[in-house]
């Protein structure tokens, strides 16, 4: 055996035992005739002691150890005279009488410690080294524990875990597909699944009743902190259910994870908010409700005062930042620069300071009297000491910009505590969204989402007003997942395809197998998919999902460790009957 104990399990009660450990050298320290070595494995760190007076040859060998050498040591557990309260093994050390170097190591390109000196790029290039860092490893241990609890909960709810294919046909809706050429079918391609959507619906037609899968999904889209080209979903589907049934099951799963993983007992039902209210009061379909600061619409209240910015704007809205009237001109200029960033897109920022002495000062004093400003402050329920921030412009863009400003102010005021969790449901999404460029409707979720029964008549008269039987779970401003009740009636599904611009021939070519399956008796069904990566990163307190994925891609979609994607040999292209033309 290479070891009798691991590097994280020895305690004071093990004193006097002879043990063998194996692991990596974390660091070495020489103090007089003594050499101290920290040995590390997945489980922790243990201090080793080599004594020049007891065994000079062994001490000399220890002095030659470099960082990340793989070693095996045997010795006696002894109580430390200078204890380390920062590690679990800090009460003991090993008095080493045997040292075996199992493998030497070159000096790593960055320090393998929690607070490493390695930047993102180099850590991704040497990800196998980065994974030795305890904080990164803990994220993956958290991921393991969460997937275990997810499986346990869903199994108790009678869900069956079923794997679905990775090589499927391409579908035109949603994000771009990753495609895979078929050697055996020249000129034809598989696609990698954006989700197991069609197969889980077919499993409901097959009578499986309750399905789940920890599923790999692939989307060829621009990346950001909460996106990777390949990601993992907790994918679920249920038969003979309505929206309320789905929400109850997965609210239960979320509470189970909070309790078993975070030891947080969430009482009561999660609040629910319609999509319309989320946009009206927060400018986002994933509002962060850890703090208030709701939007107040001002168009009617501020028009007609010869201030053209407000008079010509389709939308005027603002937020009230409590206790921020003391903001300096420099701070207000910083906020103005913030909202003018290209990714936010506001043209400017108006402020009203309600000073603690009751006076009102504003960047629009020239157009609005003190009484006017007081009336505006009343709409916000503002109090002395508060700061009102106002944006104006085209409605949708201005609401999005105001949403970003609200989040920025929440962060500045310390209202977005990562240790506070506020889950909620957003419901009643629009079924369609209109694209001005192509002059057609697109499914806001996917073509199989069921409309609200009471809105079906609007499909013929006003499709843009039709609400979907769709729902998202949001925690702290992060969309953890979403789903919908599906269409199970072939006639209604064909109507949906027609509204989305599919000809009967195109619908048959893309989805004929599903529509044919429905002809054999499809039960009412619906489901939900959580983003596992997002869920883990939320629990880990991360700003990006990358550090809860073992081998992630960078923001350009590249794996810089294995240098993928890469060119392939001409012989492989010939086998696939492909030629590369770069435009």
N, C-alpha and C positions, 0 to 999 in steps of 0.2 A: 504493500500500500504506500502511495506517495504521501499520505497524511492520515493522522489519527484524529485531528481536530481541524476545524477551519479557523480562519484568522479573525473571526468575529465572535467566537463563543466562549473564550476562556474568561473566568471570573475568579474572584478571590478564593472561592471554595475549591478551585482547582490547584491551589498552591501545593507544591511538593510532587505533583504528577509529572511523569516524563511523557512528553508529547512530540509528535512530528507534524510540522506545518509545511505547506508549500504555497508559493504565490509569487508576486512581483515585488521588487524593491521599490518602495515609495520614496524613501530618502535615507541618507546615511549622515551621521554626525560623529565626529571624533572629539573626545574630551579627555585630554591627558592620555592615560594608558587604556582608556575604555573606548570602544566603538559601539554606537547605537544604530541599529537598522530598523526601519519600519517596514514590515512585510504586509502586503495587501492582497486580498482576493475579493470575490463578490460579496462576502459576508462582513468584511470589516478590515481593521488594521490592528496588528499586534507589534509591540516593541520587542526587539531582540537585543541581547547584550553579549558583547565579546570582550573578554578581559585579557589584556596583554600579559599580566602577571600569571594567570592561570594557564593560558595556551597562546604563546606568542605567534606560533605558526598560523593558528586559526584566526587570530586577530588581524594578522597581516593579510590573510585571504579576504577577510571581511572588508578591509580598507580598499580593496581593489574592485569592490562591487559598484556597478553603475546603476543609474536609474533604469527601471524596467527590466533588469536582469530577472530571469525566472530561477528561483532557488528552492531548495528543500533544506529544512533545518530540524535538528532534534536537540532537545534540551529539557531542563526542568523549569516548571512554572514557579515564579517567585513573586512575592508582594513587592510592588514598587515603593521606593522611598519617596519619590516625587511623583504623585499621582496626576493623571491627566483626566479631568472631568469632561472633556469634550468628546471622548470616544468610549464605547461600551467596555472595552478591554483595558481602560486606563488605570485600573488598580493593580495590574500584573504585568510582568515581562517574562521573557524566556532567557534563561542562562544557557547559552548555546554550547554544546560540546561536539556537534557535527554539522558541517555545512557542505552541501552539494550544489554546484552551479548546474542547473538543468539546461539553461540556454542563456547565452549572453545577448545583450541588446545594444544597438546603437542609440545615441542620445536622441530622445524624441523631439519633434519640432516645436512642441509647446509643453508647458508643465501640466501634468495630469493631476490636477487639483480642482476643487470646486471653483475657485476664482482663478481660472487659467489665464495665461497671457496670450493664448491663441485666438485670433480673429475667426469670424464665421467661415471664411473661405478655406483657411488651412485646417480648421477642425473638420470640415466636410470632406476635404481631400484625404485626411487620415481619420476617417470616422471610426474605424476599429480601435483607434487609440482614444478618441473622444468618448467612446462607450465605456472605457475603463473609469471615467470620472464618476464619482458616487452620485452626484446630483442628476446626471443624465441617466445612469443606470436606475435610479429610483423612479424616474418617469416611466421606464419600461416595466418595472415591477408593479407600479400602479396600474399600468395598462393591463398587465396579466391579471391582477386581482379584480379589476373591473369586468373584464371579459368572463372571468369565472363566475362572478356574481350575476352577470347578465344571463348567462346560460342557466344558472341555477333557478333564477326567478322565472324565466320563460318556460323552463321545463315544468316547474310547479304549476304554471298556468296552462299546461297541456299543449304547448307549442312543440312542433317537430323541427329539428334542424335539418335542412335539405340543401345540398350543394347544387348550384345551377351553372350552366356553361360559361366559360370565359371567351371562347370563340363563337361569336354570334353574327347575325346580319346587321348591317348598318341601318339606322333610322334617322330621318332628317330633322327631327325636332330636338330642341335642347342645345347643349354645347356640341362642339365638333368632336367627332369620333376619332379615336386612334384606329387605324386600319392595318390589317395583316394580310399580305398576299398569300394566295393558296397555290402551292406548287402543283397539286393534283388537279386543279381546276384553273388552267391558265386564263389570265385576264380577269379573274374574280378575286374578291377580297372578303375576309372576315372583318368584323369590328370587335373591339374590346368593349364590354358592357359599361355604359354610363351608370347603370343600376340594373338589378335583376327584375325590373318592373314587369315585363311581359311574362317571364317564367313564373313569377310568384302568382300572377293572376291565373295562369294556366294550372298551377297547383291547386288553386281554389276550385277551378272547374273540375279538377281531378278528385275533389272531395277530401283534401288533406286538412281542411278546416282551419288549422292554425300553423303557420310556417314562420320560421325565422332562419337567418343566416348571418354570420359575421362575414360580410361579403366584400371582396375587393372590387372597386369601381374605378373607371378611367374616364377622364375628360380632358380634351385637348383645349384648354382655355388659359388665358393669362393668369399668372400666379400672384398671390398675395399672402399675407401672414397666415390666413386660415384656409389656404388652398394648396393642394399638391396635385400633380397630374394623375397619380394613383393614390387612392385614399380608401378608407375602410368604413363601411356602413353597418349598423345594427339594423338589418333589413327585416321587416315583419309584415305579415298579411293575415287577415282573419275573415272568415265567412259568416254570413248571417248576422252582420253587425251594422249598427248605425254609428254616427259620429261620436255620440256620447260613450258608447262601449269602448271605442278605440282610445278616447282621451282618458277614460278611467284606468284602463290596463296600463298605459304608458306613463301616466302620472304615478301609478303605483310602482312601476319600474324605476322611475326617477327617484322617488322617495326611498326605495329600497337601496339604491346606490348611495344616496346621501347618508343613509343610516349605517350601512355596512362598511363603507369606505371612509367617509368623513366623520362618522359618529354625530351627524346632525339630524335631528328628528324634526322634520317639517310637518307642522300641524295644519289641518284644514285643507280646503281645495285650493288649487292654484287659481289666481285671478285670470279672468278672460277679458280680452279686448278685441273689438272688431278691427279689421284692417283699416277701415275708414277713420276710426278714432285714433289708431296708432299714428297714421299719417297726419291727422289734424293736430294732435297734441304733442307729437314727438318728431314728426317728419321722417319716420323710419318704420319699416315693418318688423323691426327687431328692437323695440325700445328698451333702454336701460332704466328700470323703475326702482333702482336703489336710491334714487333721489327724485325730487319733484321737478320743479323748473319747467312746467308745461308751457307750450306755446300759447300766446294770446294773439288773436287776429285783430288787426287795427285798421284795416283799409277804410272802413266806414268812418271811424272815429277821427282819422287824421287827414282825410281828403278835404279839398276846398280851402286850403290855407295858402295857396300859391307856392307850395313846395313841390316842384315838378317831379322830384324823385318819387314822392309818395303818390302824387296825383296820377302819374303815368304808369305806375306799377300795377300789375294784375293782382299782386299779393303783398301785403305789409304785415309782418308778424314779429313778435319779440319774446324775450325771456327775461325773467327777473332773477338776478344773482344776489342772494341774500348777503348783506354785510359787506358788499364790495364798493360802496360809494367812495371809499378812500382810495380807489384806484387812481394812480397818477396818470398824467398825460402820456408818459412813456408806456405804461401798461396798456392804456387804451389804444395807442398806436400799434403796439404788438398784436392786440386782438384784431385791429383793422387789417394789418398785414396777414394775419392768420386766415381771415375769411376771404382775402383776395388771392390766396394761393390758387394756382390753376386747377388743382384737383378739387377745390371747394367752389370757386367761381363766383363769389359775390363781388359786386362792384364797390361796395363801401359799407360802413357801419355807422349807425346813429346811436348815440348814448344819451341817457337821462340819469343824472346823479341826484339821488334824493338824500341830501346830506343829513347828518345826525341833528343839525339845528333846525331841520324842517324846510330848508331852502332847496330849490330845484335848479340845477344847472344842466345845460344841454348843448349839444352840437347843432341844434336847430332853433336856438333862442330867437334868431332873426325872424322866424316864421310863426312861432307858437308862443303865446303869452304864458305867464305863470299859471293862470287858471287852466289853460289848455294842457299844460304839462301835468298839472295836478289831476286833471280828468283822466289822462293817459295812465298815470301812476295808479289811480283807483282801479282801473281795469285789471291791473296786475296784482291787486291787493298789496302793493308795495308799502313799505314802512321806512321811516327815517333810517339811513344807513345802507339802503339797497341801491343796486345799480341795474338799470333797464337797458337792454341791448336790442336794437331793432335792425332788421334787414328788409329790403324791398326788391321786387323784381318779378320775373315770371314765376308762377306759383310753384311748380314742381321743383325747379332748380333752387328757389329760395328756401323752400321747406327743407331740402337736403342740406343746404349750407347752414341753416339755422340749427339743424340736428347736430352737425359737426361742431358748431359753436357751443351748443348746450353740453356736449360731451367734454369739450375742452374746459369749459367752466367747471363742470363736475369734477374733472381731474385736478384742476387748480385748487378747488375748495376741499379736496380730500374726501369727496362723496362717493368715490368708486372703489371702495375697500374690497380687495380681492378675497377677503375672508368673510364677506357678507354675500349671501346668495338670495336672489329674488327671481324665482321661476314664474313663468306665466305662459298662457296660451294666446296666440293671435289667431283669430278665426274670421270666417266670412271674407276670404280673399276674392277679388274679381276672378271670374273664370278666364277672361281674355285680357290681353293687353294689345293696344293698337300700335303698329309701327308705321310712322309717317313716311319713311323712305320707300318701303315696299307696298304701302297702302293696303295692308291686310292685317287681320287679327292673328295673334299667336297665343298658344295656350300659356297662361302664366305659370302653370305647373307642368302638366303634360296632357296629351290628348284624351287620356282615359279618366280624367277627373270629372266627377259627377256635378252637375249644377244643382243648386238648391231646388227642390221640387216646386216650390212656390214661384221660382223665377224662370221655369222652363218656357213659359209662354213668351218671355222676352227674347228668346233666341231668334224669333222671326222679326221682331220689331225693334229691339234695342240691345244687341248682344253685349255692348260695353257695360251695361248695367246688371248683367247676370252675375250673381254671386256663386262661388264654388263651395262645395262641401269639402273645404280644405282647411288645414290647420297647421300651425308651426309652434313648436315649443321654443321659447326664448328664455335664456338665463343670463342676466347681467349684460344685456345688449348683444349676446351671442346667439345666433340661430343654431340650436343644437340639432334640430331635425324637424321634419314635417311630413305630412302625408295627406291623404284624402280618402273619401268614399269614392269607389270607382263606378264607372258606367258598366252595367251588366246587361243592358238591353241593346240588341243589335241595331235597332232602328234609331235609337238616340245616339249611339256611337257613330253611325253613318252620318247623322245630322251634324255631329261635331266635326267629322272629317271634312264635310262640305263647307262649313263655316271657316275652317282653317285652310281652305284653298286646295284640298286634295281632290283630284278627279276620282271617280269610282275606280278607274284602272290603277291609279297610283296607290290609293288606299288598299286595294286588293293585293298589289305587289308588295307593299310594305307590311301590312298587318292582316293579310287574308287568313293566315293560320289562326290568329286570335279570334277573328270574327267567325270563322268556321267552328272553332271550339265553343263559342257562345251559343251556337245553334243546337248544341247537345245538352243545354241546360246549365247556365251559369248562375251560381248563387249570388245574392247581394253580398258584396265584399268590400273591404277597405283595409288600409294599412298605414304604416308609418316607417320612416327610416331615420335613425339618429346617426349623426357623424361621430363615430367612435373617437377619431383623432381630436375633434373639437371637445368632446366630453372629457377626455383624459387631460387635455391641456387646460381646460377650465378648472378641474380638480387640482391640477399641479400648479396653478397660478402662473401659467406661461402666457406670453403675448403672441406666440407663434406655435403652430401645431408641429413644427419641424422636430423639436426636441422630444416629442413623444412617439416618433417614428424611428425605427432602428436605422434604416438607411434611406434618408430622404433625398429629394432633388433640391437644387438651388432655385433661385427666382427665375432663372432662364430655362428651367425644366431639365437641367443637366445633373447627372450623377458624376461629380468631379472625381470621385474615388476610383470608379471603374472606367471613367471617360466614356460615358454613354449619354446621348446617342452617338454613334460613330458610323463611318463608312463601312460598307461590306465588300467582300471580294467580288470581282467581276464574275467569277464562276457561280457564285450564289445568285447574282442578278440573272445570269443566263438560265439557271435552273428554274427561276421564277418567271422567265419570259418578261423581264422588266428592263427598261432603259432609263437612266437618270437624266433629266433635263432640268437644269436650274434656271429659272426665269429671273 
